[in-house]
Amino acid sequence: MESLNDSFDKFREVFNRALTGEPGEKEEYIAVSSVEELNKLLSPKRIQLLNFLKRNKVNSVRELSEKIGRDYKNVYTDLKLFEKLGIIKFEKVNGNLVPKVLYDELDIKVPLKS
């Protein structure tokens, strides 16, 4: 979780490196503002979906929803959120949208501030 000030500080640092031509590490992250937001974003059902998708080949969103025993609409909504966040991508195969997880792991950092 990152405060707005921390996010601006990180942006300023990356922007200044870009201005000077200094190479920087490619760092992708999602900042949330509260533990509640993190829990909502990575709910147990969403983690289950990502784990299943990473370990199993599916040919469509419908097949995925059937295999994990969840409603198609809810699975599709979760996948669209993950796509927007850059965690998954969709590939069109034989007219079906096939979700693919882009990472092997998600690292979560929670700063403990006083």
N, C-alpha and C positions, 0 to 999 in steps of 0.2 A: 504494500500500500504506500502511496506516495501523496504527500500534500501538494497543493497547487504550487506553492513556493518551490518545493523540491523539483517538480516537473519543469518549472520555468528555469531553474538553475541548470538542470540537465540540458534543456534546449539551448540556453545561452552558451554553455560549454561546447556543445556540438556545432553550433552556428559559428562561434569564434574560430574553432579548428577549421571549419570549411572556408572561412574567409582567408585564413593564412595558408591554405593548401595543405595543412597537416593531415596526414591520413588518420582515420580513427577506426575503431572497431565497429563492426555492424552489430548493433544491439537492438533487438526487437523486444518490446515489453508492453504490457497493458497495465495501466495505473488505475487503481480503485481508491476511493476515498474513505472506505470504512470496511470493517470486518463483515458487517451485514451485507454490503454490496459484493464482497468476495464470496461469501457463502451462497448468495443468490446466483452469481455468475457460475460458480463451480459446485453446483448442488450434487448430491450423490447420484441422482439419475443422469446428470450431464457427464459426470466422470465415468459412470458405467458405460454410457454411450461411446465416449472417446476410447475407453479401453477395449470395448468389443470391436469397434471399427478398426482400431490399430492391429488387433490380433486376427481378424477375420475378413475374408473377402466377401463383399456383397455386390450385387448387380444393380441395386436401386435403393432409393430411400424406403420404398414400400417393403422390400425384402428385409432391410435393416429393422424397420419398426416391428415387423412380424417376428423376427428372430429374437429381439430383446423384449417382446411382449408389451410394447408401448403404442399408444395412439399415433397414427401416421402424422396428424397435424402437429402434435407436440414435438415429435422427433424432427420434423421438417423445420419447425420454428427454432429449435435448438441448433440444428445444423446451419441455418441461415445466420444465426448469431455468431457461431464459431467461424463461419466464412467471413463475416464482416470483421471479426477480430483477427483474421489471418491464421487461425489454428487449423482450418481445413480448407480444401478447395473441392469444387465439383468438376468432374469430367463427364462429358456427354458420350455415352457408349450405347450404341443401338437404340437411340432415342430416349434413353434413361439418364437421369442425373445420378452419377455414382460419386459418393463422398469419399475423400481421401484425407487422412490425417497427415499434416505436414511435419510433425515433430515426433521425436521418440519420448520426450518428457516435457513437463511444464515445471519450471522452477518458480517457487513462490518465496518472495522476500517480505517479511513483516518487520519493519523497524520498531524497536522497543524504545519509545521516547518517554522522557519524564516530563 
